Amino acid sequence: MSDTNISKQQQSPVEATRESAGRRVSPPVDIFENAENFLIVADLPGVEPGSTRVEFNPPELLVGGKASGVEYERRFELGSGIDAGSISAQLKHGVLTIELKKSAQLRRRKVEVRAA
């Protein structure tokens, strides 16, 4: 193993962050689903609301932002079944939460069975 590899393995998290400055980074996300919607939670440390992007161009959702020379970007292929008019996003303490409501065709529903 070279000296360069050893020094990178022993870097502190701060040094690793400095090293990524000026690069495009794919932020970590969690995706949740229930009967009514999808919820995407993305970590965007240091990103302010004014430099955050959430764009829906069916079938793709683009999530991104900039902070301290780091550009975060992640794309999701959603397919049809999302109610585009009801997408909402909130950024709080570097955590972006996006709610995507399912269209009526994707929602689970109970069908009443009647006697004939």
N, C-alpha and C positions, 0 to 999 in steps of 0.2 A: 504494500500500500504506500502511495507517495505521501510526502509531507502535506501537500495540498489537501488530499482527502482526509487526512487526520485532523487538520485544523478546521475543516468544514464540519466534521462530525462533532467537534467540541465547541461549536459556536453557541452563544447564548441566543434566546429568542429575539432580543433586540438586534443583535448582529445579523441574524437571518433576515429580519424585516428590512434592515438597511440595504442588504444585498439585493433584495427584490425591488427596491425603489426604481422607478422608471420602467417597470415591466408590467405586462398584462397578467393578472392573476385570476384564476377561476375560484370564486368564493365558495366555501362549504355551504351546503343547504340541507334542510330537512323538508320533506314533503309529506303532508298529511291529507287524508281523504275521509270524508264522511258522506252521508246520503245527499247532502245539499251542495257541498263545495269542496274545492281543493285549497290547501293552505301551503304556501311556500315561505319558508323562513330562511333568510340568507344573512350570513355574517359579513358586514361591510365596515370593519373598524376604521374610525376616523372620518368616515364619509358624512358630509352634511346633506340635508334634504335638497338644497339647491344644486348639488352636483350628482344627484342620483337620477338614474334613468330606468324607467319601466315602460317598455313599448310592446304593444301587441299587434303583430301583423300576421293574421292567421295563416298558417297554424303555429307560428313561432312567437314565443315570448322572450324578449331580451331584457335582462336585468344587469345594471351596471352602475358604476360610480367611480369618482376619483378622490384620492386623499394622499397627501404627502408623496407625490410622485408615483403612486401605485394606481394602476387602473384595473378595476375589478370588472369582469364581464362573464356572463353565463347565459346560455341560450337553452330554451326548452321547446321541444316539439310537442304541442298540445293536441293536435287533431281537432276535429269538430266536436261540438258539444259544450263549449264554453260560452256563457252569456257575456259577450265583449263589453256591453254597456254597464255591467255591474262590477267590473274589476276594480278593486281598491288596494291602495298600498299605504303603509305607514312605516316611518323610520324612527326608531327610538334607541338611543344609546348604541348606535352602530349595528342594530339588528333591524333588517328590513322584513316586514311581514306583508305578503301579498295574498289577498283573498280572491279566488276565482270561482264564481258561482257556476254550477252546472246548468246547462239549458234543460228545459223540461223533458226532452227526449232521453237524457241520461239519468234523470232522477228516478230513484226507486219509488214505486207506488204499490199500494195494496189494491187489488181488484176484488170488488164485491161479487160474490157468487149468489145469484138469485135462483129460486126454485122455478122450474119451467111449468 
